[in-house]
Amino acid sequence: MGEITPAAESEGAANGYTALAAKLQAMQQAADALLEQAEQVASRMRRNANAAVTLADLCAAAEVDPRHVAAIGDVSLAFGRVAGGGRQVAAASEAVSEAAGHLRAQHRVEYGGIHAAAAASRARQAKPGFYRQT
């Protein structure tokens, strides 16, 4: 992963148009990466849970001590809980990714033209935050 950026400052270039757009893009990319990893974990844990159920069934058929069969069943349930948690993390990261993408688009629509005009102008521009209402 990339370097963690400091919290948003109250004014200055750290919150300029391009800096904010880059932060939103980085957030969206991080959420997308988390989504992929969480889905992989959930899938792997679901496979492990199924394998544990199969193992418990085989052990029961082989008349293994019921305590051991029950312990394998407990492991299967734990894998299932982890898989469910992975799905929850995936859903949350998908929501963050969508929100960041929407915010990036809104930011571009609202401020893109202003940024383009200011960037094309030869006149010196006020720093970001100068016109902020207090």
Secondary structure, DSSP 8 states (H G I E B T S, - for coil): ---------SSSGGGSHHHHHHHHHHHHHHHHHHHHHHHHHHHHHHHHHHHHHHHHHHHHHTT--HHHHHHHHHHHHHHHHHHHHHHHHHHHHHHHHHHHHHHHHHHHHHHHHHHHHHHH--S----TTTT---
